C-alpha cells in the first residue's frame, strides 16, 4: 500500500478529477473523421494545448504526452497552477492490427528531469492479454513504479484488457479483473481502470464488477472513459465511486465531441467545461459522502 502524498492530483474532497489529453494516433483518427485533409502533428498539438489551457482550471490533474505536447505545454505554461501535471511515460507502437499494439517505457521521459519541470506524476499504459506471459508486464510495472519513487513522482498505471494475439473467444470484462489481480498489488500509487461493461449494463452488474476491482487493487483507483458513451460516463463514474473508486482520469468523455465543432475553442470553453464540471460534482458528491460515513 502506497504512502505517497496524492494530494497534488486530488480535489479538496479527496476525489480525483483528472483530464487526459495524451491520446496519440487515436486522436489523429478522431480528427480524420471530420476532415478530408491530412491531420498534421501541429493540428493535434494545437488541440491538446488549447484543451489544457481551457480545461485544466477545472481538473485536479492533467495527463499530457511527450510525443506531441508535453514540453510545449510546460514551456507555454498552459496548465493551471492548481492542476497537477502528469506526463505519459509510455511509448506506443502499432502492431497486431492495433493502433497501440505494443507498449514500452518511454526512456525519453526521464523522471528526475520532468519532476524538476513541475510534473507531479507519470503514467504507464499496460496491455493485458490473456495469452501473453505475466512476467513482462509485471517487470515493466515494477521498474516504472521504482523509477517514479526514486524521483519523488506519483506512479499511475493503466492496464487495459486486450484480445489474445492467438485470436479465439475473448472476455473483455474478465481481462479487466485479471489485469487488476495481476498488477494491482505491485506498488503503483494510483490504478487507472476501464469501466466494466463500458458502463452499458444494468447498474447492479457494473457496480458488482467495480466492487471486484476494489478488492483486487491495493490502493486507490480511478476510471477512464474510452469506450464509454459520453452520456453514460457520469453514471458510470458514480457507480464505480459508490463501489470504491476514487474518481476518474478521462479525456474522450470530456472533449471528443468538440473535435469537428465549427469553433473548437468555443466548444471546449462551453460544452467540455460543463461536462468536466458535472463529473467533478459527481466525484465530489460520492467521495465526500463516503468520507462522512467512514
ZINORRA-V423338 format. One record per residue. N is the residue number from 1. RES is the residue in three letters. PHI is phi in degrees with one decimal (NA if undefined). OMEGA is omega in whole degrees, -180 to 180 (999 if undefined). NEAR is the number of other ideal C-beta (glycine too) atoms within 8 Angstrom. Layout:
n = [N,N]
res = [RES,RES]
phi = [PHI,PHI]
omega = [OMEGA,OMEGA]
near = [NEAR,NEAR]
//
This chain:
n = [1,2,3,4,5,6,7,8,9,10,11,12,13,14,15,16,17,18,19,20,21,22,23,24,25,26,27,28,29,30,31,32,33,34,35,36,37,38,39,40,41,42,43,44,45,46,47,48,49,50,51,52,53,54,55,56,57,58,59,60,61,62,63,64,65,66,67,68,69,70,71,72,73,74,75,76,77,78,79,80,81,82,83,84,85,86,87,88,89,90,91,92,93,94,95,96,97,98,99,100,101,102,103,104,105,106,107,108,109,110,111,112,113,114,115,116,117,118,119,120,121,122,123,124,125,126,127,128,129,130,131,132,133,134,135,136,137,138,139,140,141,142,143,144,145,146,147,148,149,150,151,152,153,154,155,156,157,158,159,160,161,162,163,164,165,166,167,168,169,170,171,172,173,174,175,176,177,178,179,180,181,182,183,184,185,186,187,188,189,190,191,192,193,194,195,196,197,198,199,200,201,202,203,204,205,206,207,208,209,210,211,212,213,214,215,216,217,218,219,220,221,222,223,224,225,226,227,228,229,230,231,232,233,234,235,236,237,238,239,240,241,242,243,244,245,246,247,248,249,250,251,252,253,254,255,256,257,258,259,260,261,262,263,264,265,266,267,268,269,270,271,272,273,274,275,276,277,278,279,280,281,282,283,284,285,286,287,288,289,290,291,292,293,294]
res = [UNK,UNK,UNK,UNK,UNK,UNK,UNK,UNK,UNK,UNK,UNK,UNK,UNK,UNK,UNK,UNK,UNK,UNK,UNK,UNK,UNK,UNK,UNK,UNK,UNK,UNK,UNK,UNK,UNK,UNK,UNK,UNK,UNK,UNK,UNK,UNK,UNK,UNK,UNK,UNK,UNK,UNK,UNK,UNK,UNK,UNK,UNK,UNK,UNK,UNK,UNK,UNK,UNK,UNK,UNK,UNK,UNK,UNK,UNK,UNK,UNK,UNK,UNK,UNK,UNK,UNK,UNK,UNK,UNK,UNK,UNK,UNK,UNK,UNK,UNK,UNK,UNK,UNK,UNK,UNK,UNK,UNK,UNK,UNK,UNK,UNK,UNK,UNK,UNK,UNK,UNK,UNK,UNK,UNK,UNK,UNK,UNK,UNK,UNK,UNK,UNK,UNK,UNK,UNK,UNK,UNK,UNK,UNK,UNK,UNK,UNK,UNK,UNK,UNK,UNK,UNK,UNK,UNK,UNK,UNK,UNK,UNK,UNK,UNK,UNK,UNK,UNK,UNK,UNK,UNK,UNK,UNK,UNK,UNK,UNK,UNK,UNK,UNK,UNK,UNK,UNK,UNK,UNK,UNK,UNK,UNK,UNK,UNK,UNK,UNK,UNK,UNK,UNK,UNK,UNK,UNK,UNK,UNK,UNK,UNK,UNK,UNK,UNK,UNK,UNK,UNK,UNK,UNK,UNK,UNK,UNK,UNK,UNK,UNK,UNK,UNK,UNK,UNK,UNK,UNK,UNK,UNK,UNK,UNK,UNK,UNK,UNK,UNK,UNK,UNK,UNK,UNK,UNK,UNK,UNK,UNK,UNK,UNK,UNK,UNK,UNK,UNK,UNK,UNK,UNK,UNK,UNK,UNK,UNK,UNK,UNK,UNK,UNK,UNK,UNK,UNK,UNK,UNK,UNK,UNK,UNK,UNK,UNK,UNK,UNK,UNK,UNK,UNK,UNK,UNK,UNK,UNK,UNK,UNK,UNK,UNK,UNK,UNK,UNK,UNK,UNK,UNK,UNK,UNK,UNK,UNK,UNK,UNK,UNK,UNK,UNK,UNK,UNK,UNK,UNK,UNK,UNK,UNK,UNK,UNK,UNK,UNK,UNK,UNK,UNK,UNK,UNK,UNK,UNK,UNK,UNK,UNK,UNK,UNK,UNK,UNK,UNK,UNK,UNK,UNK,UNK,UNK,UNK,UNK,UNK,UNK,UNK,UNK,UNK,UNK,UNK,UNK,UNK,UNK]
phi = [NA,-79.0,-116.5,-65.9,-76.4,-95.7,-57.9,-61.0,-112.2,-108.3,-81.4,-54.3,-70.1,97.2,-79.4,-99.1,-131.8,-110.4,-107.6,-108.7,-127.8,-97.6,-63.6,-114.2,-63.5,-61.9,-69.2,-59.5,-62.8,-63.0,-65.3,-62.8,-65.8,-112.2,-150.6,-94.2,-84.8,-62.9,-93.0,-88.6,-57.9,-64.5,-58.8,-66.2,-60.3,-59.2,-63.4,-60.6,-69.3,-65.5,-61.6,-64.4,-64.4,-79.4,-98.2,-62.4,-63.2,-103.9,-108.4,-88.1,-156.3,-140.3,-105.2,-129.7,-94.2,-66.6,-56.6,-114.0,-144.4,-62.3,-63.9,-66.3,-66.4,-66.4,-62.6,-83.4,62.9,-80.7,-85.2,-58.4,-59.2,-86.6,-113.6,-73.7,-83.3,-115.7,-99.8,-72.2,-111.7,-115.3,-108.6,-99.0,-133.1,-77.2,-168.1,55.3,72.8,-118.4,-57.5,-116.2,-105.6,-139.2,-131.8,-130.8,-69.5,-79.9,-68.6,-80.9,-92.9,-82.3,-55.0,-64.8,-62.0,-74.4,-59.7,-64.6,-86.5,108.1,-66.9,-103.3,-156.4,-121.9,-124.2,-128.5,-79.4,-130.1,-88.9,-99.0,-119.0,-62.3,-104.0,-107.2,-63.7,-69.0,-53.9,-63.0,-65.0,-62.1,-64.1,-65.3,-64.9,-60.9,-63.5,-61.8,-60.4,-64.8,-67.4,-65.6,-60.3,-65.6,-98.3,72.5,-109.2,-73.2,-102.0,-121.3,-110.1,-129.1,-73.5,-123.7,-82.8,-126.4,-68.0,-63.2,-65.2,-76.9,78.5,88.8,-63.4,-150.7,-106.0,-59.4,-63.3,-60.9,-64.9,-60.6,-72.0,-62.4,-63.4,-64.6,-67.6,-77.3,-113.9,-78.0,-118.9,-96.5,100.3,-62.1,-72.0,-145.2,-114.8,-108.5,-119.3,-73.5,-76.7,-53.3,59.0,51.7,75.2,-108.2,-144.6,-55.4,-49.6,-60.1,-70.9,-62.1,-66.5,-63.2,-67.7,-66.8,-62.6,-64.3,-63.5,-59.3,-66.7,-80.3,-98.5,-90.3,131.5,-71.0,-140.7,-134.1,-106.1,-107.0,-109.5,-56.2,88.7,-99.5,-57.7,-53.4,-77.1,-90.3,-59.0,-56.8,-66.4,-60.6,-63.9,-60.4,-61.6,-62.2,-67.3,-63.1,-105.4,118.0,-71.7,-117.7,141.7,-142.6,-136.4,-141.8,-122.7,-55.8,-68.9,-97.9,-117.8,-58.0,-76.4,-78.7,-67.9,91.7,-68.6,-56.8,-129.1,-63.8,-62.0,-62.9,-66.4,-63.5,-72.6,-112.3,-62.8,-68.2,-60.8,-60.7,-63.7,-66.6,-63.0,-63.9,-64.4,-60.6,-63.3,-61.3,-70.3,-59.8,-59.6,-72.0,-67.1,-71.0,-70.3,-69.0,-63.8,-62.9,-91.4,-66.8]
omega = [-176,172,177,176,-178,-174,177,-179,-175,170,178,180,-173,180,174,178,-168,-176,176,169,-175,176,-175,-179,177,178,178,178,178,178,-176,179,-174,-177,176,-178,174,178,-174,174,-179,176,-179,-178,-179,-180,-179,-178,177,-180,180,-178,-174,-171,-176,176,-178,-175,178,177,176,-176,-176,-178,177,-171,-176,-163,-172,-177,-180,180,180,-177,-177,178,-175,-178,-180,-178,180,-176,-177,-180,177,179,174,-179,-179,177,-177,169,177,-179,175,180,180,177,176,-175,177,179,174,175,178,-176,-180,176,-174,-171,-177,179,-176,172,-180,180,174,178,178,-173,170,179,178,173,178,179,178,175,-175,-177,174,-177,-176,-169,-177,180,-177,-179,-179,180,-180,180,-180,-179,-179,-179,176,-177,-177,-179,-178,179,174,179,178,174,-176,177,176,-176,-179,-179,178,179,-178,-177,179,-177,-174,177,-175,-180,179,179,179,-178,180,178,-179,180,-177,-168,-173,180,-174,173,177,-177,-177,-178,-180,-172,171,177,178,-180,-176,179,-172,175,178,-177,-177,-179,179,-178,179,179,178,178,177,178,180,179,-173,-173,-179,-178,-178,177,-179,179,173,-174,-179,178,-180,179,-176,-176,-180,-169,179,177,-180,178,-180,-179,-180,-179,177,-179,172,175,-176,179,-176,168,-170,179,-170,-177,179,-169,-173,-177,173,180,-178,175,-180,177,-173,-179,179,-179,176,-174,-178,-174,-176,178,179,-179,-179,179,179,179,177,180,179,-176,177,-177,-176,-174,-179,179,177,178,-179,-176,-175,999]
near = [4,8,3,8,4,12,5,10,14,12,12,4,10,9,16,17,16,17,17,11,15,10,10,12,9,9,12,10,9,11,14,8,7,7,7,2,4,3,9,6,6,6,9,15,11,8,13,15,13,11,14,15,8,12,16,13,8,9,14,12,17,16,15,15,14,10,5,11,14,13,7,10,14,11,6,7,5,8,12,7,4,4,12,11,14,18,15,15,11,11,8,11,9,8,7,6,4,8,8,13,10,9,11,8,11,10,6,5,12,7,13,8,7,15,10,6,7,7,11,11,18,18,16,15,11,14,12,14,10,9,6,9,4,7,6,8,14,11,8,12,14,10,9,15,14,8,11,14,11,8,10,5,13,14,16,15,16,12,16,10,12,8,7,10,8,5,5,5,3,8,6,8,10,9,14,15,13,11,14,16,8,11,16,15,6,10,9,15,14,16,15,13,15,11,15,14,10,10,14,7,7,5,7,6,10,16,12,9,13,15,10,10,18,11,6,9,12,5,11,9,16,15,16,13,14,8,6,13,8,11,5,11,16,10,9,13,15,11,13,14,16,8,12,10,14,12,17,14,17,15,14,10,11,13,13,10,9,12,13,8,10,2,6,10,8,8,12,15,8,8,10,15,12,8,11,14,9,9,16,13,8,12,18,12,9,12,14,11,8,9,9,6,5,4]
//
